[in-house]
Amino acid sequence: MDLQKLETELKLRAFSPETVKAYLYWNNDLLKNVNKNPTDMTEDDIKNYIAKKLSDGVDAKSIVLVRAALKFFYDEVLDKKIVNLKTPKVAKKLPIVLTKDEIIRLMNSVQNRKHKLMISLMYSSGLRLSELLNLKVGDLEIEEKIGWVRSGKGSKDRIFILPDRLIDELKDYVNGKEESDYMFTGRNGRMTPRNVQKIIKRAIKVAGIEKNIHPHSLRHSFGTHLLEDGVDIRKIQVLMGHSNLSTTQIYTHVTTDELKKIKNPLDNL
């Protein structure tokens, strides 16, 4: 039995293409390692496979994904109820964010108009990389200074805000484009995540920023800076498209502006 049944069920439930790809990969990897049909798989097979992945150095976060992929197929689709093991706790690492001064330096380091606009949107609107690349001209309501993420994470639409300083630039950039056109394309169509990663890596180097920054760091910086500016955390939750407030609350541990204002007790002696 192949994994066609799993793929069909994932698509019927409108899982994202990234999730479909990941779930199919890990289930296929299990079959290769155990060399059994899915109907013959046992709870011990699942446990031994995941134990081997841990021994091979697969990190805890990936193991959580592996378990979810296997559980969906064997417990939900095949109704075997054999994925019962607990996975290691994922270490909660605080996100790396840029300071406002570093954001300015980053923006100033980019000369290419399109690249600068992409970086500006990821920071100013808190867009995930996939959301930026899926953005179409028709998703923007430039006069209203808003845009829409269509079928974002969790297959949900959400609103995002456009900064005043980008309005004229956006009007000029989309001039002549069709509403169905992707906002950011390259020679071979829509830009790839790899393209954007290279653009940001190059910009970080030119700006002289030493932090280990990636595209998602711009989104983290957006959430952190909103909190530092006094925006209500529930509004930040909506703008970032978080299902749970607890996800947004990680930024309360990152922001430092208010902490810097506290007078050290040694200075009060």
N, C-alpha and C positions, 0 to 999 in steps of 0.2 A: 504493500500500500504506500503510495507516495504522499506528498504533503499538499496535494491539490485541495483536499477537503479543508485543511487549515487555512490555506490562502483564500479560498472562497468565503469562509466564515469571517475572516478578518476584514475582507472588502465589504461584505454585507453589513458589518457593524461599523463601517466607515472609519476604520483605524487609519492613521496617517501612513503615507508611503514609507516613511522612515521606520515606523513600528512594524509594518508588514515585512519589510526587508530584514529587520533584526530578528523577529520571531521565526521567520522561515530559516534564517541562517543558523540559529542555535538549535532548532529542532532537527535540521538536516545534519548538523555536527554531531548531535547525540546519536542519530541513526548510524552514522559512519563509525563512531567510536564503539558502540555496543553491538552493531551488526545484527539487529533484530527488527522485525516488523513492529510498528507502533502498537498493534493489538496484543503483542506478546510481551511488551515492556512491563517491568515490575518496579515496585517502589525501591528495591535495592539497586536496580540498574540506574535509576535517577540519582540516588544518593552517591553511588560510586562515581558516576560521571561528574557530578558537581564537586565532589571531593578531589577528583583528579584535576579539575580546572583550578581549584584553589592551590593545589600543589604545583601546578604549572605557572603560578604567579598571576592569574587573572584577579584583578582588584575587586574589592567588596561591592562597589557600585555596579560593576558589570555582572557580578554573580546575582545581584538582585534582579537584573534584567533577564538573565538566563532562567532563573526560577519562574519569573512571570511568564516567559515565553513557553516554558514546558507546562506550567500549570494551566495556561489557557488551552493548550492543545489536549493534554491528557485528562484534565479534570473537567473542563467545560465542553470541549468539542466531543471527545471520546467517552466522557463520563466514567473514567477509570478510578479517579480519586486516589492517585498514587503519589502526588507531589505534596508531601506533608512536612518536609524538612524546613527548619528555620535557617535563614541566611545570616551571615555575619553582619554586625552593625556597621553602617556606613559612617565613617568619620565625618563630622560636620565641620567642614572647612569654611572659614569666612571668605567671601569673594574678594578678589583683588579689584580695587577701584582706582580710578584716576582722580586726582584733585582737580579743582576747577582751573587752576593755573596750568596743569598738564593737559587738560582738554584744549585750552587756548593754544598751547604749543603744538599739540597734535594737529589741530585745524590749520595752523599757519605753516605747517611742514608740507602740506599737500598742495600742489600746484594744479594738478589735473582737475578740471571742473566737475566731471562726473564722479570721480573718486571722492572729492571733497563733499559733494552733495550726499553721497552714500553714507559716509562717516557721520556727517552732520545729522542725518535722519536717524541713524541707529542710536546716537546719543540723545538727541532732542526729543525723540518719540518713544524711546525704550523698545525699539523693534528687535525681535530675535533675528538672527541671520536668515533663517528660512523665510520669515515674514517679509524681510526686505526684498529678497530675491523673487518672491511671489507677488510683490506689489505691482498693481497695474495702474495705468493712468486714470482709469475710471474710479479707482478706489479713493482718490483724493477729491475733497471739496475745498479747493484752495481759497475761495472767497470766504468760506466759513472758518477757515484755518483749522480744519480737521481732516482726518483720513480714517480709513477703515481697514482693519485686518480681517480678511475674509477666510473663514475656516482655519483659524489659527490652532494653537495647541488645544486639544480636546474638542476639535471641530467647532469651535465657537468664534463668532464674530465679535470684534471689540473696536471701540473708538480710540484714536490717538490724536494728540494735539500737534499742530504745526507752529513753529516759532515765527514771530513777526519778521525776523531778519531773513527768513528763507522764502517768504511769500513771492517776492518779485523774481527771485532766482528760479523757483519752481514753475511759475507762469511761463517764463522764458524757455525753461528746459522742456516742458511738455508741449510747447507750441508746435503744431503740425503733426502731433502724434494722435493715433486713434485711442479711444477709451479702452479697447481690448489689448492694447500694446503693453508689454512689460515695461516697467520704468527703467530698468537697468539691464542692458544687453551688451554683448560683445560681438566679436566677429562671427561666432557660431551660434548666435541666439542668446537666450537668457544666460546671465553670468552664473558661474558655479561658486559654491562655497569656497573652493580652493582659490579662485580668483580674488575674492574679498579678503581671505586670510593673508594672501601675499601682499595686497595693497596696504592692509593695516600693519603688517610686520615691517614693511618698508617705511611707512610713515612714522612708526614708533622709533625706528632706528635714526631717521633724519631728525626727529624731535629730541633725540638724546635722552629718551625715557628708559630707565633701567628695569622697570617692572615687567613681569611676565604677562603681557597683555595679549588678549585674543578678542575676536569680535564681540563675544558675550560680555566682556568687561565694560563695553560702552553702555550696555543695558543696565548692568549693575551700578555704574556710575550715575546713570539717569535716576534710578530709584533712590540711591543714597543722597544725591544732591537735592532732590525734591524734599526728602525728609529733613535735611539740614536747613532748607528754606522755610520749614514750618508747615508744609502741606500735610493735611490729615492722612494718616496711614491707610485708612479705608479707601480714600480717593486714589492713593498710589496703587493699592491692590487692584482697583478697576482698570487703571491706565496700563498696568503691567499684565493684566489678564491672569492673575493668580486665582486659582480656585479656592485656596485656603489662606486666611490672614496670616497663619503661622509662617507661610513661605515669604510673605512680605516683611514679616517682623525680623528677618535676618538682618535687614538694613539698620535696625536699631542698634545692632552690635557693631556695625561698621562705621557709622557716622561719628565724627570726633569733634565737631565744632562746639557742641554744648559742653563736652567733657573738658575742653581746653579752657573754658571760662571758669571752671571750678578752682577756687583758691586752695593751694596746697596747704595742709594743716601745719607744715613746718614753717611756712611763711607767716602764720598767725601767732607763732610763739613769741 
